[in-house]
């Protein structure tokens, strides 16, 4: 039995006060769907890294009440980087497969 593909849902912002410019995965004019998803993943990496650095700064200056928040931010950042790396690897594999096709 075949199941239909579901539309990609956009990533949610980390907090209400932070907004993402490439929040939705819908392509803008002249951009492919893959490009929009890839750009969204890159923006997610940048955002989680900024959150992690801010958490580290607050912990180092004694302004952070919950030190576990730094570890959570580190895990989020690492997960976002791993997702981006996997997207890149899959794109390279797909390109490699396309170049090996005989016409």
N, C-alpha and C positions, 0 to 999 in steps of 0.2 A: 504494500500500500504506500503510495506516495503522499508526502505531506508538503503543502505549499511553503515556500520560503517566506519568512516573516521580515517585515521591514525593520532595519536597524533603528534602535531607539537611541536618542542622544544621551551622552554622559551627563550626569547631574552635577551641578556645582558642589564644591566641598562645603561651602557655607553660604548663607543668604547674602552676605555683604560682598562676596567676590563674584564677579560675573565673568563668563567666558565669551570671547568674541566668536569662536567657532563652535558654539554650543551644539548646534544641530548638525547631523551628518548628511544633510541634503546638500548637493553640490551647488555652488554659485555658478554664475554664467561663465562658461568656458572651462569649468573644472569637472573632472570625472567623479563618479561616486567613490571610487577607490581613493582619489586624491582628497576628497572631503573626509573620509574615514581616517586616512593617514594624518591629515592636518589636525583632526580632532585628537588623535592619540598623541601627537607632538605637543599640542597645547595642554593636554592632561599631564604630560611629563613635566612641562615647565611649571604648571600650577602646583603640582604636588611637591616638586623640588623647592619652590619658593616657600611653601608651607613648612617643609622640613627645616629649611635654613632659619626661618623665623622662629620655629620652635626651639632649635638649638640655641639661638641667640637669647631667647627668653629664659631658657634653662641656665645658660652660662651666667646671665646677669642676675639670677635669682628672682625673676619676675614670674616664673611659671609655678603654679601651685601643684600641678599634677605632672610629675616627671614621666609617667607612662605615656603621656601625649606625644612626647618626643619619639618614643619607640613606635607608636602607632603611625606617626607621620613618616618615619623611616620606612616602615613596612609598605605604606601606601606608595611612597616614592619608588621603592624598589620594584613593586608590582607593576607600576605604570611603565617603568623602564623595561622590565621583562616583556610586557605586552608589546611595546614598540619594537623590541628586538625580534620577537616572534613574527610580527607583521612584516618586518623587513625581510626576514628569512623566507617566509612564505611567498612574498613578492619575487624574491630572487629565484626561488625554486620554480615558480610559475613562468618567469621569463626564460629560465634555462630550459624548461620543458617545451616552451613555444619555439625556441631557437633550434631544438633537436627534431622538430616535426618535419616530416617529408611531405612535400606538396604534390 
